[in-house]
């Protein structure tokens, strides 16, 4: 089974966040985490909530290592246990219902 977690890590007081986001993406790639970057958040697919929260904690701490003085992190978890679903499955299901899949 996989858990899909959307998160936003924001170093407060910064006007431009793209450099920080780039560092989070590099971090995820180095860890081999499956992710999708959206204009407003990052979504990861992991094997457990604990694994995901550990990754997000590391991303949160990364902001401080990059010089942030205050960081706000928001997390949303999709933990479906009756069947294994991947990020792509969720999008494909919607597109099929729209007649585009």
C-alpha positions as CSV (number, residue, x, y, z in Angstrom):
1,X,0.0,0.0,0.0
2,X,1.1,3.6,-0.5
3,X,0.3,6.8,1.3
4,X,0.0,10.0,-0.7
5,X,1.0,13.2,1.3
6,X,0.7,16.8,0.1
7,X,2.9,19.2,1.9
8,X,3.9,22.9,1.9
9,X,7.0,24.1,3.6
10,X,7.2,27.9,3.8
11,X,10.1,29.9,5.2
12,X,8.2,32.9,6.6
13,X,9.3,36.4,5.6
14,X,10.5,35.4,2.1
15,X,9.0,36.9,-1.0
16,X,10.4,34.4,-3.5
17,X,10.2,30.7,-2.6
18,X,11.4,29.0,-5.8
19,X,15.0,28.6,-4.5
20,X,13.8,26.9,-1.4
21,X,11.4,24.7,-3.4
22,X,14.3,23.7,-5.7
23,X,16.3,22.6,-2.6
24,X,13.4,20.5,-1.4
25,X,13.1,18.9,-4.8
26,X,16.8,18.1,-4.8
27,X,16.4,16.6,-1.4
28,X,13.5,14.4,-2.5
29,X,15.5,13.3,-5.6
30,X,18.5,12.4,-3.5
31,X,16.4,10.3,-1.2
32,X,14.7,8.6,-4.1
33,X,11.2,9.7,-3.1
34,X,8.5,9.6,-5.7
35,X,7.1,13.2,-5.9
36,X,5.0,15.5,-8.0
37,X,5.6,19.3,-7.9
38,X,2.6,21.5,-8.3
39,X,2.4,25.3,-8.4
40,X,1.3,25.4,-4.8
41,X,2.6,22.3,-3.1
42,X,4.7,19.1,-3.3
43,X,3.0,15.7,-3.3
44,X,5.0,12.5,-2.3
45,X,4.1,8.8,-2.4
46,X,5.5,6.7,0.4
47,X,5.0,3.3,2.0
48,X,3.8,4.6,5.3
49,X,2.7,7.7,7.2
50,X,5.8,7.5,9.4
51,X,8.1,7.5,6.4
52,X,6.3,10.5,4.9
53,X,6.4,12.5,8.1
54,X,10.1,11.7,8.5
55,X,10.7,13.1,5.0
56,X,8.7,16.2,5.7
57,X,10.5,16.8,8.9
58,X,13.8,16.7,7.1
59,X,12.4,19.1,4.5
60,X,11.2,21.4,7.3
61,X,14.6,21.4,8.9
62,X,16.3,22.0,5.6
63,X,14.6,25.4,5.5
64,X,16.5,26.4,8.7
65,X,19.8,25.1,7.3
66,X,19.2,27.4,4.3
67,X,18.8,30.4,6.6
68,X,15.2,30.6,7.4
69,X,14.4,32.0,10.9
70,X,10.7,30.8,11.0
71,X,9.1,28.0,9.0
72,X,5.4,27.0,8.5
73,X,4.6,23.5,7.3
74,X,1.2,22.3,6.2
75,X,0.5,18.6,5.6
76,X,-2.4,16.7,4.1
77,X,-2.5,12.9,4.1
78,X,-4.4,10.4,1.9
79,X,-4.1,7.0,3.5
80,X,-6.4,4.6,1.7
81,X,-6.1,1.0,3.0
82,X,-8.8,-0.9,1.1
83,X,-6.8,-0.9,-2.2
84,X,-3.4,0.2,-3.4
85,X,-3.6,3.5,-5.2
86,X,-0.8,5.6,-6.8
87,X,-0.8,9.3,-7.5
88,X,-1.4,8.6,-11.2
89,X,-4.4,6.4,-10.5
90,X,-6.2,9.3,-8.8
91,X,-5.7,11.6,-11.8
92,X,-6.6,8.8,-14.3
93,X,-9.8,8.1,-12.4
94,X,-10.9,11.7,-12.7
95,X,-9.9,11.9,-16.4
96,X,-11.9,8.7,-17.2
97,X,-15.0,10.2,-15.5
98,X,-14.5,13.3,-17.7
99,X,-14.4,11.1,-20.8
100,X,-10.7,11.9,-21.4
101,X,-9.1,8.7,-20.2
